[in-house]
Amino acid sequence: MKISEIIKYTEASVVTGNPENDKDLEKGFSSDLMSDVLTLDEENILLITGLSNLQLVRTAEMADIQAVLLARGKQASPEMIELANENNLIILETPFSIYKASGILYSNGLKEVY
């Protein structure tokens, strides 16, 4: 699923990353537990989470996650934005709950990790 489609389906705004570089993400994973994220052995993943702190960006880097969708109206801090830009991480923000965002994206073709 293209980043542009994720933005459209979840009414998301782009915080970091270049929306013109319309990456294609194959799978989605929803979690607020970064320890669960670190167990993933997949590529081209969108992480959907309500967690909004520096640990999220560091975990995404270690897990080789391409993009993060912050749910529930959570917003990235300036420190998160700076670190995400350094690591070429796309951060999007949506007002939708994790459940709603996940369901919409799944029903539109984003595959699950497991």
N, C-alpha and C positions, 0 to 999 in steps of 0.2 A: 504494500500500500504506500502510495506516495505521501510525502509530508504535506503537500497541498490538500490531499484528500482528508488527512487527519485533521488539519486545521478547519476544513469545511464542515466535516461531520461533528466535530466537538466544539465548534464556535471558539476555537482557540486563538490566542494571540502569540506571536513569535517574540520571544525574549532574547534568545541568542541563536546564532547560526544564520546562514544565508538561505532564505526561502526560495531563491532562484536555483539553488543547488538542490533540486527536488529528489532527495534520496528515496530509494525504495526499501521499505522495511517489510520483512517477511512475517514477523511474529510479534505478539504483544505479551507482556507479563505485568500483572498488577500486584503490587506489594508495598507495604510500609516497613517491612523488615529487611534491612539491607543485608543481613546474614543470609536470607533466602536468595537474594539477588546474586550474591557472591557464589552460590552453588550452580548457577546457570552455565551451561557449556553450549551456547548458541551464538549465532551471528545475526546481524541486521534486526536487532530487537528494539521495540519501543517499550520503555518502562513507564507505567502509569502509577502514580503515587500521590499521596497527600503529604509526604515528607518534604520539607523545604528547608534544607540546611546544607552546610558545606560537606557534610559526610555523604550526602546524596551524590554530589558531583564527584567526590573521590571514589565512591563505590562504582559509579557509572564508568569512570575511567578504568578501574581495575577489572571490571566485568566486560569491557569492550562494548558498552552500550552506545548506540549511535544517537539516540534521542530520548528525551524525558518529557512526559506530559504531566504537569502539576495539576492535580484535581482539586475540587472543592474551593475554588477561588484562591488557592494558595499562590503566593508571589515569591519570586526569586529575590534574594537580597543582593545588594551591590557586590558583596564578596563572592556570592555564588556565580553571578554573571561574569565577573572577572575571571574566576577559575574555569568556568565553562568555556569562555572564549579562548583561554590558553590551551584547552584540551579539545577544541573543535566539537564540543557537545551542543546539540540543538536542545534548547529548552522552550517548551510551549506551556501556556497557562490556559486552563479551561474552568468555567464556573461549574461544570458538571461534576457529580460525584464520581468516585472511582467506579462504582457499579454501573452507572449510566454510561460513562465514557467507554468502559470495557465492552458493555453490551452493544453499543452502537458500532464500535469498530469491528467487533466480532461479526455482527450481522452484515457488515459491509465487506467482509472478506479477509480481515486481518486474522491470521491463524494464531492459535494458542501455542505456548511453549510446551505445555503438557497438561 
